[in-house]
Amino acid sequence: MILRSEELRDFDPLELMVAQLQPISRRITARDLLAILERSTLTIEDVASHVEPTADTDTRRQLARSEHFELLVLTWMPGQGSGAHDHSDSLSEFKILKGTAREAIFASQSDGYERIEREMQ
């Protein structure tokens, strides 16, 4: 579905994101995924009913899933985090709707692992 920017205002941002992801019948590229996230006008209000902060741990709410993608709302409170984990051969990208997050990426090197951090807003 290709829409002009003025047409995008007529759609619910969450529904539009799902509508852009669902027709994908192949493994999505990082470039395509980032383009969808960057064009999205999604706000915290659009996903408010899926945000569930807890004192003990982060929460994950699945919004949509297919063979080629999974769309989640992740909620972390200040000081919470996820331990190091492997996404296997999958892409993982974020659209931060409120606050900031710090991501550590571990890249395999000949002499061990290199830790790369990025802060996202």
DAHUCOR-V873514 format. One record per backbone hydrogen bond with DSSP energy under -1.0 kcal/mol. NH is the residue of the N-H (numbers start at 1). CO is the residue of the C=O. E is the energy in kcal/mol with one decimal. If there is no record, write none. Layout:
NH,CO,E
NH,CO,E
This chain:
7,4,-1.2
8,4,-1.2
10,7,-1.6
11,8,-1.6
16,12,-2.7
17,13,-2.1
18,14,-2.2
19,15,-2.6
20,16,-1.9
21,17,-1.6
22,18,-2.9
24,21,-1.6
33,29,-2.5
34,30,-2.8
35,31,-2.0
36,32,-2.0
37,33,-2.3
38,34,-2.8
39,35,-2.0
40,36,-1.2
50,47,-2.6
51,48,-1.0
59,75,-1.9
61,73,-2.2
63,71,-3.4
64,71,-1.4
66,69,-2.9
71,64,-3.0
73,61,-2.4
75,59,-2.5
80,77,-2.5
90,87,-2.5
101,120,-2.4
103,118,-3.1
105,116,-3.9
107,114,-2.8
109,112,-3.7
112,109,-1.7
114,107,-2.9
116,105,-3.2
118,103,-2.3
120,101,-3.5
